[in-house]
Amino acid sequence: MTALYTHPIFKMHNNTISHPECPERIDSIINAIEKNNLMNQLSFPHFEKAMKEDILIGHDQKYVEDILSLSITSGQQHHLDTDTSINEHSVEAALLGLGAINQAVRDVCSKKYKNAFVLARPPGHHAEKDSAMGFCIFSNVALAALNALKRKFVKKVLIIDFDVHHGNGTENVIENHEDIYFFSSFQHPLYPNRSFNKNHPRILNLPLKSGTTGKEYLEVWSNDVLPWMHKIDFDLILISAGMDAHRLDPLANLNFETEDFAKLTKSIVNLSKDKCQGKIVSNLEGGYHLEALGESIATHLKELLDS
Ligand SMILES: [Zn+2]
C-alpha cells in the first residue's frame, strides 16, 4: 500500500500575501486526489515532529538555533530571505514536515508500506546548511537521507530531484557524504542561479534550456540519466517532487504535460524495482499553477499506487 503523510498545520504556514507558495497548493492536491478516486486507496499514518538532532545532522548549529528560538506573534511575518517569510505556525510546520518524511522513510524501509508520498509545506530543497532560501527552511529530503543512514535503515540513498529549479540546498547538505547520490534536473539559467557540481562522482546535474518539453526530457532521461542510475547501488530512492516543470507553471518555462510526470514516475518505479525493492519516498517541493500541480501530483500518486 502507498502511504500519504500530511497534517493540517501544513496549510497554516504562510508566506506573504499573494505568494506563489501558498496554502491553497495543499487544497488543490487534495481535490485532485479526491477527483481521481485515490483517497480510499491510500493510508494516512501518524507521525511526530522532528527532533533538533534530526536537523543538526545536516544544518549548522547556529542556523538551527536561530530558527528554533524564533518567537513570532500571531498575524506577524518574519522574513528569512527576500522570498521566504514565515508566520507563527511555520517553524512547527517545518518540524512536522521533516518528522513526516523521516517517518515515511522508516515505514517504507521496514516494509510497512511499499512506498510513500509526503504532502507537506514549506518545501525544502533550496535550504542550505546555514540558511533558509527559496521558500524553504529545512533541507528535508537531504536530512531524511542522512537520518536514514544514521539509523542504519539503508547503506546508500539515491535522491532524484525533478523540480524545475536546481536542488542547491540538497546538494549543499549532501555533497561530501559518500553514501548519498544526487540527481537534479532544472531549467538553466533560472533561480537559484548558483554554481553547481559538473564533475562530481556522486552528483549528476542536468541543466535544461527554456522550452524543453517532457518528451525531450524523457529522451535524455532514458539515454543519459537512467544508465548513470543503473551503474550505482542504493537501497532507497527519495524524490524531490516539484511539478513546476509543467507548461502552465508561472515561475518557469519548461513544457511538461501532466502525463509526462506519469511517464517519469513510472520509470522511477521500474528503476526502484530493479535496484531497491521498490522503496520510494517522494516529497512535495514546488509547483505553482494550482490545477496543474494537483493533477500532476495525482498522476504521480497513481503510478506509486500501481507499482
Ligand atoms: Zn521549484
Boltz pocket constraint, residues with backbone or C-beta under 6 A from the ligand:
constraints:
  - pocket:
      binder: B
      contacts: [[A, 163], [A, 164], [A, 165], [A, 242], [A, 244], [A, 285], [A, 286], [A, 287]]
      max_distance: 6.0
